[in-house]
C-alpha cells in the first residue's frame, strides 16, 4: 500500500489519496487536492518527496497557515506516520506505506543490487537563511510562516527555472543539484547555480524591505555556497547526492557570514564558469573536515 493522505471533511466519508513526488493543496482548481474551504489559499501548501525518500510539508505563504500536529508550519518539516495536518476546517492524516521486511544479514549482496549508485560530476548549491533563530523569536509565527513559505516557494521556482532540482530541505536551508550533461560545451551545470544564487540574493532584498517595515530590529538575508565535483548519486526513486563534494558546498556556505559575502564558491566553479561571470578572489580558507585549505571566490556580477 502506497504512502497516502486520509482526507477528512465534516459530513463526508474519509478519502484516501495516494501521494506522488509532489502533491499540492489549496483552493485553486489546479491543485492535486482542491480544498473547498474559504480559509484555504489558492496555493496553500505542498507535500514533497525529497531525495532522502522522506516527505516534507511546505507552507506556501498561505494567509491562514498550515498546521502540523496543532503547530503552525514555518519552515519545511518532515512528515511521519499518523501526522495530523490541518488547513482551515480540513483535517488530513499522513500515512506511510507498509514497512517492507528487511533482508537477513547474509543477504547483503541482494540488498545492494536494489539501489543503483554511480559517480557523476554535479554542482551543488546550498542556501541558508541568516539568523533564522532570531527571526523566529522576534516575529510572530503567523507572519513569519507567510514570509518564509513564500520564500521557499520562490526559491524552488528559481532553481527549477535554471535547470536544477531541490535535493532536500534542511530546516531553513535548501540543497539543490545540477547534473553535468554529456553534451560537450554544455555549462548549464555551472551557470545554473550561479544564476540561481544571484536571483536569490536580489529576491532576498525584497523580503528584507518587507520585514524591516514592520520589524525594524530584524531583516532578511541569505548565504549561498556553490561547489562542483564528483559525487555519488543514488537512484532511490529520486537522485540524492552524497560525498565530499556535497560536504564542501555546505562548508563554503558556512563562510558567508564571516567573509560578509552573500555568494561564495570554490575555485572549481570559478575555473569552469564562462566569461560573463565576474569573481572576487578571497584567497585560501580552512574549513571543517578538510586537511587542505580551500580557495574561495565571491560572485560579483
C-alpha positions as CSV (number, residue, x, y, z in Angstrom):
1,X,0.0,0.0,0.0
2,X,1.4,3.4,-1.0
3,X,2.0,6.4,1.1
4,X,-1.1,8.5,1.2
5,X,-3.3,11.2,2.8
6,X,-6.5,10.4,4.6
7,X,-8.7,13.5,3.8
8,X,-11.4,14.2,6.4
9,X,-14.1,16.7,6.0
10,X,-17.1,17.1,8.3
11,X,-20.2,15.4,6.8
12,X,-18.2,13.4,4.3
13,X,-16.6,9.9,4.4
14,X,-12.8,9.8,4.7
15,X,-11.0,9.8,1.4
16,X,-7.6,8.0,0.8
17,X,-5.4,9.8,-1.7
18,X,-2.1,8.3,-2.9
19,X,0.9,10.7,-2.8
20,X,3.2,11.3,-5.7
21,X,6.6,13.0,-5.6
22,X,4.9,16.5,-5.4
23,X,1.4,17.0,-4.1
24,X,-0.2,20.4,-3.9
25,X,-3.1,21.5,-1.8
26,X,-5.2,24.7,-2.0
27,X,-8.5,26.3,-3.1
28,X,-7.4,26.7,-6.7
29,X,-8.6,24.1,-9.2
30,X,-5.1,23.3,-10.4
31,X,-4.1,21.6,-7.1
32,X,-3.9,17.9,-6.6
33,X,-6.2,18.3,-3.6
34,X,-8.8,21.1,-4.1
35,X,-9.9,22.3,-0.7
36,X,-13.5,23.7,-0.6
37,X,-12.8,25.9,2.3
38,X,-12.6,29.7,2.3
39,X,-9.8,29.6,4.8
40,X,-7.6,27.9,2.3
41,X,-5.4,30.0,0.0
42,X,-5.4,29.2,-3.7
43,X,-2.0,27.7,-3.5
44,X,-1.8,26.8,0.2
45,X,0.8,24.1,0.8
46,X,2.7,21.3,-0.9
47,X,3.9,17.9,0.2
48,X,7.1,17.0,-1.5
49,X,9.0,13.7,-1.5
50,X,12.7,14.5,-1.4
51,X,15.8,12.6,-2.4
52,X,16.1,11.1,1.1
53,X,12.7,9.4,0.4
54,X,11.0,11.4,3.2
55,X,8.0,13.6,2.6
56,X,8.1,17.2,3.7
57,X,5.3,19.6,4.3
58,X,5.9,23.1,3.0
59,X,3.5,26.0,3.6
60,X,3.5,28.3,0.5
61,X,2.9,31.6,2.4
62,X,-0.8,30.9,3.0
63,X,-3.0,33.6,4.6
64,X,-4.3,31.4,7.4
65,X,-1.5,28.9,7.9
66,X,-0.8,25.2,7.7
67,X,-0.8,23.3,11.0
68,X,1.0,20.1,11.8
69,X,0.0,18.3,15.0
70,X,-1.5,21.7,16.1
71,X,1.7,23.7,15.5
72,X,1.9,26.2,12.7
73,X,4.4,25.3,10.0
74,X,7.0,27.9,9.3
75,X,9.9,26.0,7.6
76,X,9.6,22.8,5.7
77,X,9.1,19.9,8.1
78,X,9.5,16.1,7.6
79,X,6.3,14.1,8.0
80,X,6.0,10.8,9.9
81,X,3.2,8.2,10.0
82,X,-0.1,9.4,11.5
83,X,0.9,13.1,11.5
84,X,-2.2,15.4,11.5
85,X,-2.3,18.2,9.0
86,X,-4.9,21.0,9.3
87,X,-5.8,23.6,6.7
88,X,-8.8,25.6,7.7
89,X,-11.5,23.1,8.6
90,X,-9.9,20.4,6.5
91,X,-8.2,17.6,8.5
92,X,-5.6,15.4,6.7
93,X,-3.7,12.4,8.1
94,X,-0.4,11.4,6.6
95,X,0.0,7.6,6.4
96,X,3.2,5.9,5.3
97,X,3.5,2.8,3.1
98,X,3.6,-0.5,4.8
99,X,7.1,-1.4,6.0
100,X,9.0,-3.9,4.0
101,X,10.7,-6.7,5.9
102,X,14.4,-6.1,6.0
103,X,16.6,-8.8,4.4
104,X,18.7,-11.0,6.6
105,X,22.3,-10.1,7.3
106,X,23.7,-12.7,4.8
107,X,21.5,-11.2,2.0
108,X,23.7,-8.1,1.8
109,X,24.7,-8.6,-1.9
110,X,21.0,-8.9,-2.8
111,X,20.1,-5.7,-0.9
112,X,22.9,-3.8,-2.6
113,X,21.6,-4.6,-6.0
114,X,18.3,-2.9,-5.2
115,X,20.0,0.6,-5.2
116,X,21.8,1.9,-8.2
117,X,24.8,4.0,-7.3
118,X,27.1,5.9,-9.7
119,X,29.5,8.7,-9.7
120,X,28.8,11.9,-11.7
121,X,30.0,15.4,-12.0
122,X,27.5,17.7,-10.4
123,X,27.2,21.2,-9.0
124,X,25.7,21.8,-5.5
125,X,24.2,24.9,-4.2
126,X,23.4,25.3,-0.5
127,X,21.2,28.3,0.5
128,X,20.7,29.2,4.1
129,X,18.6,31.9,5.8
130,X,20.7,34.1,8.0
131,X,19.7,34.3,11.7
132,X,16.5,32.3,11.3
133,X,16.5,31.7,15.1
134,X,16.4,35.4,15.8
135,X,13.6,35.9,13.3
136,X,11.6,33.1,14.8
137,X,12.0,34.7,18.3
138,X,11.2,38.3,17.2
139,X,8.5,37.9,14.5
140,X,5.1,36.3,15.3
141,X,4.8,32.8,13.8
142,X,1.8,33.7,11.7
143,X,3.7,36.5,9.9
144,X,6.9,34.6,9.7
145,X,5.3,31.5,8.2
146,X,3.8,33.6,5.4
147,X,7.2,35.2,4.6
148,X,9.2,32.0,4.8
149,X,6.6,30.0,2.9
150,X,6.6,32.4,0.0
151,X,10.4,32.5,0.1
152,X,10.8,28.7,-0.2
153,X,8.2,28.6,-3.0
154,X,10.2,31.3,-4.9
155,X,13.5,29.6,-4.3
156,X,12.2,26.4,-5.7
157,X,10.9,28.2,-8.8
158,X,14.3,29.9,-9.3
159,X,16.2,26.7,-9.1
160,X,13.9,24.8,-11.5
161,X,13.9,27.7,-14.0
162,X,17.7,27.4,-14.2
163,X,17.7,23.6,-14.7
164,X,18.4,22.4,-11.2
165,X,16.4,20.4,-8.7
166,X,16.0,20.6,-4.9
167,X,17.7,17.6,-3.3
168,X,16.4,18.4,0.1
169,X,15.2,20.9,2.6
170,X,17.2,21.1,5.8
171,X,15.4,23.3,8.3
172,X,15.9,26.8,7.0
173,X,18.3,25.7,4.3
174,X,18.0,24.2,0.8
175,X,20.4,22.0,-1.1
176,X,20.0,21.9,-4.9
177,X,22.0,20.0,-7.5
178,X,22.7,20.3,-11.2
179,X,23.9,17.3,-13.1
180,X,26.6,17.8,-15.8
181,X,25.2,17.0,-19.3
182,X,27.0,14.7,-21.7
183,X,26.9,17.3,-24.4
184,X,30.3,18.8,-24.9
185,X,30.5,22.5,-24.0
186,X,27.2,22.5,-22.0
187,X,28.0,24.6,-19.0
188,X,24.5,24.8,-17.6
189,X,25.6,22.8,-14.5
190,X,27.8,25.8,-13.7
191,X,25.7,28.7,-15.0
192,X,22.5,27.3,-13.4
193,X,23.6,27.6,-9.7
194,X,25.4,30.9,-10.3
195,X,22.4,32.5,-11.9
196,X,20.1,30.9,-9.2
197,X,22.2,32.3,-6.4
198,X,22.3,35.7,-8.0
199,X,18.5,35.8,-8.3
200,X,18.0,34.6,-4.7
201,X,20.1,37.5,-3.4
202,X,18.1,40.0,-5.4
203,X,14.9,38.4,-4.2
204,X,16.1,38.4,-0.6
205,X,16.4,42.2,-0.6
206,X,12.7,42.5,-1.3
207,X,12.0,40.2,1.7
208,X,14.3,42.3,3.8
209,X,12.4,45.5,3.0
210,X,9.1,43.7,3.7
211,X,10.3,42.7,7.2
212,X,12.0,45.9,8.3
213,X,8.9,47.9,7.5
214,X,7.1,46.2,10.4
215,X,10.1,44.9,12.4
216,X,12.9,47.4,12.2
217,X,15.2,45.4,14.5
218,X,15.2,42.5,12.1
219,X,15.9,41.8,8.5
220,X,16.2,39.1,5.9
221,X,19.4,37.8,4.3
222,X,20.7,34.6,2.9
223,X,24.0,33.0,2.1
224,X,24.8,30.7,-0.8
225,X,27.6,28.3,-1.2
226,X,28.4,26.6,-4.6
227,X,30.8,23.8,-5.4
228,X,31.2,21.4,-8.3
229,X,32.9,18.0,-8.4
230,X,32.3,14.3,-8.4
231,X,29.6,12.9,-6.2
232,X,27.8,9.6,-5.7
233,X,24.2,9.7,-6.9
234,X,21.9,7.0,-5.6
235,X,18.9,6.1,-7.6
236,X,16.3,5.5,-4.8
237,X,13.2,6.7,-6.6
238,X,14.9,10.2,-7.0
239,X,18.5,11.1,-7.1
240,X,20.3,12.1,-4.0
241,X,23.9,13.2,-3.9
242,X,26.4,12.2,-1.2
243,X,30.1,12.6,-0.9
244,X,32.9,15.0,-0.2
245,X,31.7,17.5,-2.9
246,X,28.4,17.9,-1.1
247,X,30.2,18.4,2.2
248,X,32.4,21.1,0.7
249,X,29.4,23.0,-0.6
250,X,28.0,23.2,2.9
251,X,31.3,24.3,4.3
252,X,31.6,27.0,1.8
253,X,28.2,28.4,2.6
254,X,29.1,28.5,6.3
255,X,31.9,31.0,5.4
256,X,29.4,33.6,4.0
257,X,28.7,35.2,7.3
258,X,32.3,35.6,8.4
259,X,33.5,36.8,5.0
260,X,30.5,39.1,4.6
261,X,29.7,37.9,1.1
262,X,26.3,36.5,0.1
263,X,27.6,34.1,-2.6
264,X,30.8,32.1,-2.2
265,X,32.1,29.4,-4.5
266,X,35.1,27.1,-4.9
267,X,37.9,27.5,-7.4
268,X,36.5,24.6,-9.3
269,X,33.4,26.6,-10.1
270,X,35.4,29.8,-10.8
271,X,37.6,28.0,-13.4
272,X,34.7,26.3,-15.2
273,X,32.5,29.5,-15.3
274,X,32.0,31.3,-18.7
275,X,33.3,34.9,-19.1
276,X,30.0,36.6,-18.3
277,X,30.5,36.0,-14.6
278,X,33.0,38.0,-12.5
279,X,34.5,37.0,-9.2
280,X,36.5,38.3,-6.3
281,X,39.4,36.2,-5.1
282,X,39.2,35.8,-1.4
283,X,42.2,33.5,-1.0
284,X,42.6,30.3,0.9
285,X,40.4,29.4,3.8
286,X,40.3,26.4,6.2
287,X,37.0,24.6,6.5
288,X,36.0,21.9,8.9
289,X,36.7,18.4,7.8
290,X,39.3,19.3,5.1
291,X,43.0,18.9,5.7
292,X,43.9,21.4,2.9
293,X,42.6,24.9,2.7
294,X,40.0,25.7,0.0
295,X,40.4,28.6,-2.5
296,X,37.3,30.7,-2.1
297,X,35.8,33.2,-4.6
298,X,32.8,35.5,-4.3
299,X,30.4,36.2,-7.2
300,X,30.4,39.9,-8.0
301,X,28.5,40.0,-11.3
